[in-house]
Structure formats: C-alpha cells, structure tokens
C-alpha cells in the first residue's frame, strides 16, 4: 500500500466506513517503514467516521507499527502522533498525554515535530478546563526561540490558544492582544479555516466581556453568530466546542430561546458534536416551555439517559488524567511543576486561583483590589523567564508585607487582594506602602497598577472583581498606580 493509492481511495468516497476498514486492514499486512507516515496522513488528514470499532482497528495497526524495530525518530514520531490523535478523539486523555510524552522524549527530532507533543498537551488541558496550565504550557511554546521558525499555520494555532486561555481567565486586555496578533497573521496569510475559528473566538470574547461593550453591540454581534454558526464546517465546529456552549448561554441571557433551541437541535444532528450531547440537551431544556409537557419530558428523558452514560466515563477519564498530568510536570523541567497544594500557588506561595474561585460567592469583605504588574513582559524579554519568576516571587513577598489581606495569584502577573474589616483609608495606605517597597530593576513609579472596589453595596466577590478589573483597566490606560471604582 502506498500513499497515492490511499489518497485515491479516500477521494472516491470519503464517508464510506467500509473503505476505511478495508484500507486499514491492508496496512496491517504491510510493515514498510514509510507506511507509518502514510498511515499518519490517512488517520489525521481525512474525515474519518467516528466508530469505536474503527478506532480499535486503527490502534491495532499502530500497536503493530510501534513494535517494529525501526528506530528513526521520525518513524517513531508518526506512530506516536497518530496514537495521540486517536486517543484524544476517543476522549482517552490518559493515553493522549502518554504519547505526547513519548514525542517530547524523542532524541534528534526536528522542533516542528516536537511542537505537536506540546500542542496535544495544551488540547488536553483545554478539554479539562485547566486554563492556568494551558497558559503556562503555551507561554513556554511561544517563548521558545524556535517558535518563529514554524510555519504561519502553526504559529496561528498557538496564538489562538493563548487568546482563548486569557479569555477563559477573564483577562480582557491580554486576550485582545493575542487576538490582534492572530488577526494580523490571518490578514497576511488568508486561510478560511482559521478565519472562521478567529470569528468564533471573537463572538466568545464579546459574550464573555459583554460588560465592556454596549448592550446593543453585544446583541447585534450575537445575532450575527446565529447566522454564522450554520455556515461552519463540521471539523471546525467540533474544535473547542465549549466555546459554542458558552455563547449559547449568553444568547439565553438575551432571551433568544427560540434561536438557541434551533442551534442546539442542529448541533445534536451533527456527528462532530456527539461528545457534547449532555451539554446540548441541558441547554435545550432551558429553551422549552414547561407548559409543553410532552416536548419537555421527551428532552428530559434524553438528557437523563445521556447523563447516565457519560457520568462514569467522564469520572474515570478525569481521574486518570490527574494521576498522569503530574508526570508531565515532573518530566519536563521547562514547565512549572504541578502545584503541590490546590490552595497555594507553587511559584509565589500565595493563595491560588482555585482557592480564589472557592470564595467567589462570599459577601463578607470590605474591599477588593485587582493588582497587575506593569513591566513583567519587559523583564522576561530582557533577562529571561527565570529572572521574571524571581521578580514575581519578590513582588509576592512585598504584597504579604504591605497588605493585611487574603492575597490570590489569579494569573501570570495578576493578583487579587480581599480585605476584611478594613477602612477605606487603611486599604489605600496599604497599597501606597506596597508602592514604596523596593523592587529590583523597576522604576519607583512603575511597579504595578491597581483597581479597587469598596463593598458599599454588599455584592459578592465575583462581581466586585469585575468592577475592580474595570478600574484596573483605567489605571493602566492612564498610567496611574491606583483607580477606585466607586469614585
């Protein structure tokens, strides 16, 4: 079997499952070293029917290739990449990570191939909503001097990932920064596939940061999404599908029940969305008037049935993932080690983002400060990321010395301080003390920016953080140290 024959078979009938079975069976009979590359192209470059039986047969071929005595790094890469790709499509994150490790451990492998080992890990972290580690891993990818040598398509993928991670972590400014980078690359190198993904990210950002735009603008944009979503190719639709779910929730908040109902029904008919049946049915239930008893019960029964079958699979997948991901952070010293404690940030020792999210509903506080280091990127670019980590640790020590508050590291260079039983004067004085503390390689007036919200309306931490973030945005824009939202 040679690549040209495989391509001709697929071109003739791309959706005939029997063709795939026959073709893959043929690969089982041929042990040519080059066939690993051919098989990789067949598995990853053409639309493949989703079938446990078909996946099982593909893994059988790959197991056979893996056992063959060919030692070239490129041969091993094609086998490991194919396995990682199939396991990821199967939702088997444990083995996806395992074969990503194998790619990263290959010696004498060109960087453009090693890069995919990192990308698979980012995809798994995205799938499990571990956005902090997405950001850490992807930042290391972008910082590698060899990254600029990759093709534009590869660069776009990683800039997309960085944009999406910052959106998920509620960092509007940085998500916009990476959004604009991808936009510039796309304008110079037109690619309809990536243009569509960029457009989806734009709708997601608008729904996520709606408070920064007028209500009319948000509604108009999401109405455009309703038209746009039916034009997306199936393979693009299935990528980062969680984004579509969040946009649908935003549409529900705008009262677009009928439109969301139609989109959910459309998605449920698409095989590429089959992994999200439970989520789509959950949203669909919100669209149906309970007075329509028959329709509501019908959807509810489908939802409960799908929930039962998915619960156990998801639990086992995530349990395996968390046992395996620690291996990744131990084996790859270029990445930050996995946090030893859920409650504390591994680098600075401050309270972690996970700990912060556990108190978002709390209302018993007097003020919340959102603090952002101004010049960490310059320090990283000038002295390297290791020096930047030392700078972060020094800044964290200053936070502990100056602020009598619970302090959380919620992003790379972002911190939230929650003050309890403190007066307005005490809070402001503590921020001023922070500015007065020495910090190496930094101008005295250019260490950080801060936005503060004083809890005069008895709102929760989550809402207070949004207000403080708006004040922080103004502080950075006007180059002030401190802006108070309530003023």
Buried (B, 14 or more C-beta within 10 A) or exposed (E): BEBEEBBEBBEEEEEEBEBBBEBBEBBEEBBBBEBBBBBBBBBBEBEBBBEEEBBEBBBEBBEBBBEBEBEEBBBBBBBBBBBBBBBBBBEBBBBBBBBBBBBBBBEEBEEEBBBBBBBBBBBBBBBBEBBBBBBBBBBBBBEBEEBEEBEEEBBBBBBBBBBBBBBBBBBBEBBBBBBEBBBEBBEEEEBEBBBBBBBBBBBBBBBBBBEBBEEEEBBEBBBBBBEBBEEBEEEBBBBBBBBBBBBBEBBBEBEBBEBBBBBBEBBBEBEBBEBBBBBBBBBBBEBBEEEEEEEBEEBBEBBEEBEEEBEEEEEEBBEBBBEBBEEBBEEBEEBBEBBEEEEBBBBBBBBBBBBBEBBEEEEEBBBBBBBBBBBBBEBBEEEEBEBBBBBBBBBBBBBEEBBBBBBBBBBBBBBBBBBEEBEBEEBBEBBEEBBEBEBEEBEEEBBBBBBBBBBEEEBBBBBBBBBBBBBBBBBBEEEEBBBBBEE
